[in-house]
């Protein structure tokens, strides 16, 4: 049985919680079955990629240092939609037509604007605790307006637009339903999928942009997507999120 603390570079799959990722790893690696483990920096169910896990005798100072490491992401933005969670695993609140004309001229100034951000509010659906209760609990109870949402300092070191593609909403719906179906537990899946089916126009198209970012610890990528849509006035959600690096730990060396 392993006892000394070590840092494991795991690859969390889309649809998993961090705990499910750890349990899957233990199942595939019996030598870790009885080893104490804790993740250092969570990933949302719809996000995938590098998840650092401390194993063995956990040192809280070491955990804090690992959690503060910078992060690198590849993420897609779906324009023209807003949800209460800022990603596709959320109830659709609003749908707008995304103007296609001159989009390439709008995206680069937008990214430069977002890169100047110094503070960020926690998203309503997050684990940040306020008055003894997680924000996502306040949100699910419909009481999020009763609490003051805290903010934190963030740094966006780089933010790059890779490309933007035009996709049929029919294909988008099929993809969203398939991906949400991977999620276990109570994340309002049935209600969320029903709402997506109601708002999607199968004969219409939507824009999806792929971006890359290097950010400080604690930066919410889905909040960046939401704010970009707010600035453009069309709405946006994080369509997909992949964490490719944490500190010096990258996805190429992650264990699945």
C-alpha positions as CSV (number, residue, x, y, z in Angstrom):
1,X,0.0,0.0,0.0
2,X,1.3,3.4,-1.0
3,X,1.7,5.9,1.9
4,X,3.9,8.8,0.8
5,X,2.1,11.7,-1.0
6,X,2.3,11.7,-4.8
7,X,0.7,13.8,-7.5
8,X,-1.3,11.8,-10.0
9,X,-2.0,13.3,-13.4
10,X,-5.4,11.8,-14.3
11,X,-7.6,12.5,-17.4
12,X,-11.2,13.2,-16.4
13,X,-13.7,12.1,-19.0
14,X,-16.6,14.2,-20.1
15,X,-19.7,13.4,-18.0
16,X,-17.7,12.3,-15.0
17,X,-17.4,14.1,-11.6
18,X,-13.9,14.3,-10.2
19,X,-14.9,11.6,-7.6
20,X,-16.0,9.3,-10.4
21,X,-12.7,9.8,-12.1
22,X,-10.8,8.8,-9.0
23,X,-13.0,5.7,-8.5
24,X,-12.4,4.7,-12.1
25,X,-8.7,5.1,-11.6
26,X,-8.7,3.0,-8.5
27,X,-10.7,0.3,-10.2
28,X,-8.1,0.1,-13.0
29,X,-5.2,0.3,-10.5
30,X,-5.9,-2.0,-7.6
31,X,-2.6,-1.0,-5.9
32,X,-4.3,2.4,-5.1
33,X,-7.6,0.8,-3.8
34,X,-7.0,1.7,-0.2
35,X,-4.9,4.9,-0.8
36,X,-6.4,8.2,0.4
37,X,-7.0,10.5,-2.6
38,X,-8.2,14.1,-3.1
39,X,-8.4,16.2,-6.2
40,X,-6.6,19.6,-6.4
41,X,-8.8,21.8,-8.5
42,X,-12.1,20.4,-9.7
43,X,-13.6,20.1,-13.2
44,X,-17.3,20.5,-14.0
45,X,-19.1,17.3,-15.3
46,X,-19.1,18.6,-18.9
47,X,-15.4,19.4,-18.8
48,X,-12.6,17.0,-19.5
49,X,-8.9,16.9,-19.3
50,X,-6.1,17.1,-16.7
51,X,-7.2,16.5,-13.1
52,X,-4.4,16.5,-10.6
53,X,-5.0,14.2,-7.6
54,X,-3.0,14.0,-4.4
55,X,-2.6,10.4,-3.2
56,X,-1.3,9.0,0.1
57,X,-0.7,11.1,3.2
58,X,-2.1,14.5,2.1
59,X,-0.2,17.6,3.0
60,X,-2.6,20.6,3.0
61,X,0.1,23.1,2.1
62,X,1.1,21.0,-0.9
63,X,-2.5,20.7,-1.9
64,X,-2.9,24.5,-1.8
65,X,0.3,24.9,-3.9
66,X,-1.0,22.5,-6.5
67,X,-4.4,24.2,-6.6
68,X,-2.7,27.5,-7.3
69,X,-0.9,26.3,-10.4
70,X,-1.9,28.0,-13.7
71,X,-4.2,26.3,-16.1
72,X,-4.4,25.9,-19.9
73,X,-7.7,25.2,-21.7
74,X,-9.2,24.6,-25.1
75,X,-12.8,25.5,-25.2
76,X,-15.7,26.0,-27.6
77,X,-18.2,28.8,-27.4
78,X,-21.8,28.3,-28.7
79,X,-23.1,31.7,-29.7
80,X,-26.7,32.9,-29.5
81,X,-27.8,30.9,-26.4
82,X,-27.6,31.6,-22.6
83,X,-28.1,29.1,-19.8
84,X,-28.3,29.4,-16.0
85,X,-25.1,27.4,-15.7
86,X,-23.1,29.1,-18.5
87,X,-22.5,25.8,-20.2
88,X,-24.7,23.2,-22.0
89,X,-25.6,21.4,-18.8
90,X,-27.9,24.2,-17.9
91,X,-31.5,25.4,-18.5
92,X,-31.7,27.6,-21.6
93,X,-32.8,31.1,-20.6
94,X,-32.6,33.0,-23.9
95,X,-32.0,32.4,-27.6
96,X,-30.9,35.1,-30.0
97,X,-29.9,35.1,-33.6
98,X,-26.2,35.4,-34.0
99,X,-25.3,37.8,-36.8
100,X,-22.9,36.1,-39.1
101,X,-21.8,39.2,-41.0
102,X,-18.3,40.4,-40.0
103,X,-18.0,38.0,-37.1
104,X,-14.3,37.6,-37.7
105,X,-13.9,41.3,-37.1
106,X,-15.7,41.1,-33.8
107,X,-14.1,38.2,-32.2
108,X,-10.5,39.4,-31.9
109,X,-11.3,42.8,-30.3
110,X,-13.7,40.9,-28.0
111,X,-10.9,38.5,-26.8
112,X,-8.5,41.4,-26.2
113,X,-11.2,43.0,-24.1
114,X,-11.8,39.9,-22.1
115,X,-8.1,39.3,-21.6
116,X,-8.0,42.6,-19.5
117,X,-10.3,41.1,-16.8
118,X,-8.9,41.3,-13.3
119,X,-11.8,40.0,-11.3
120,X,-14.5,37.4,-11.9
121,X,-17.8,36.6,-10.1
122,X,-18.4,33.0,-9.2
123,X,-21.0,31.4,-11.5
124,X,-24.4,30.7,-9.8
125,X,-23.9,27.0,-10.4
126,X,-20.6,26.5,-8.5
127,X,-19.4,24.9,-5.3
128,X,-18.4,28.3,-3.7
129,X,-20.0,28.5,-0.3
130,X,-22.0,31.6,0.8
131,X,-23.7,31.7,4.2
132,X,-22.9,28.0,4.8
133,X,-24.4,26.8,1.5
134,X,-23.0,26.2,-2.0
135,X,-24.0,28.7,-4.6
136,X,-25.5,25.8,-6.7
137,X,-27.8,25.0,-3.9
138,X,-29.0,28.6,-3.7
139,X,-29.5,28.6,-7.5
140,X,-31.5,25.3,-7.5
141,X,-33.7,26.6,-4.8
142,X,-34.4,29.8,-6.9
143,X,-32.9,31.9,-4.2
144,X,-29.6,33.0,-5.8
145,X,-30.8,36.6,-5.8
146,X,-31.0,36.5,-2.0
147,X,-27.2,36.2,-1.6
148,X,-24.3,38.4,-2.7
149,X,-22.1,36.4,-5.2
150,X,-18.5,36.7,-4.3
151,X,-15.7,37.6,-6.7
152,X,-12.1,36.7,-7.0
153,X,-9.0,38.0,-8.7
154,X,-8.1,36.3,-12.0
155,X,-5.4,36.6,-14.7
156,X,-5.9,35.7,-18.3
157,X,-2.4,35.4,-19.7
158,X,-3.2,34.4,-23.2
159,X,-6.5,34.1,-25.1
160,X,-6.5,32.9,-28.8
161,X,-9.2,32.4,-31.4
162,X,-8.5,29.2,-33.4
163,X,-11.4,29.1,-35.7
164,X,-15.2,29.5,-36.0
165,X,-17.5,27.0,-37.7
166,X,-21.1,27.1,-38.8
167,X,-23.1,24.0,-37.5
168,X,-26.7,23.0,-38.0
169,X,-28.7,23.3,-34.8
170,X,-30.0,19.8,-35.5
171,X,-26.5,18.4,-35.1
172,X,-25.9,20.6,-32.1
173,X,-28.9,19.2,-30.4
174,X,-28.0,15.6,-31.1
175,X,-24.5,16.3,-29.7
176,X,-25.7,18.0,-26.6
177,X,-28.2,15.2,-25.8
178,X,-25.5,12.6,-26.3
179,X,-23.1,14.3,-24.0
180,X,-25.5,15.2,-21.3
181,X,-26.6,11.5,-21.3
182,X,-23.2,10.6,-20.0
183,X,-23.7,12.5,-16.7
184,X,-24.8,10.5,-13.7
185,X,-26.5,11.8,-10.6
186,X,-28.9,14.6,-10.2
187,X,-27.9,17.5,-12.4
188,X,-31.4,18.3,-13.7
189,X,-30.6,16.3,-16.9
190,X,-34.1,15.5,-18.0
191,X,-35.3,19.1,-17.5
192,X,-32.3,20.5,-19.3
193,X,-32.5,18.2,-22.3
194,X,-36.3,18.9,-22.6
195,X,-35.5,22.6,-22.7
196,X,-32.8,22.2,-25.4
197,X,-35.3,20.3,-27.5
198,X,-37.8,23.1,-27.2
199,X,-35.5,25.9,-28.3
200,X,-33.4,24.3,-31.0
201,X,-34.5,25.1,-34.6
202,X,-33.5,22.1,-36.7
203,X,-33.4,24.0,-39.9
204,X,-31.3,26.8,-38.6
205,X,-27.5,27.1,-38.0
206,X,-25.3,28.4,-35.2
207,X,-21.7,29.5,-34.8
208,X,-19.3,27.7,-32.6
209,X,-15.8,29.2,-31.9
210,X,-12.8,27.2,-30.7
211,X,-10.4,29.2,-28.4
212,X,-7.3,28.5,-26.3
213,X,-6.5,30.2,-23.0
214,X,-3.8,30.3,-20.3
215,X,-5.3,31.5,-17.1
216,X,-4.7,31.7,-13.3
217,X,-6.1,29.2,-10.9
218,X,-9.8,29.7,-10.1
219,X,-10.7,31.2,-13.5
220,X,-14.0,29.8,-14.7
221,X,-14.0,29.3,-18.5
222,X,-17.7,29.0,-18.7
223,X,-18.0,32.4,-17.1
224,X,-15.7,33.8,-19.8
225,X,-17.9,32.4,-22.5
226,X,-21.0,33.9,-20.8
227,X,-19.4,37.3,-20.5
228,X,-18.3,37.3,-24.2
229,X,-21.9,36.6,-25.2
230,X,-23.1,39.4,-22.9
231,X,-20.7,41.9,-24.5
232,X,-21.7,41.0,-28.0
233,X,-25.3,41.2,-27.0
234,X,-26.2,37.7,-28.5
235,X,-25.6,35.4,-25.5
236,X,-23.1,32.5,-25.4
237,X,-22.4,29.4,-23.5
238,X,-19.3,27.1,-23.1
239,X,-20.1,24.4,-25.6
240,X,-17.1,22.2,-24.6
241,X,-14.1,22.6,-22.2
242,X,-10.9,20.7,-22.2
243,X,-8.2,21.4,-19.6
244,X,-4.9,20.6,-21.4
245,X,-2.4,21.6,-18.8
246,X,-2.0,22.4,-15.0
247,X,1.4,23.8,-14.2
248,X,3.8,21.4,-15.9
249,X,1.3,18.5,-16.0
250,X,-0.2,18.2,-19.5
251,X,-2.8,16.0,-21.1
252,X,-0.3,14.0,-23.1
253,X,1.0,12.4,-19.9
254,X,-2.4,12.0,-18.2
255,X,-3.6,8.6,-17.1
256,X,-7.1,7.6,-18.3
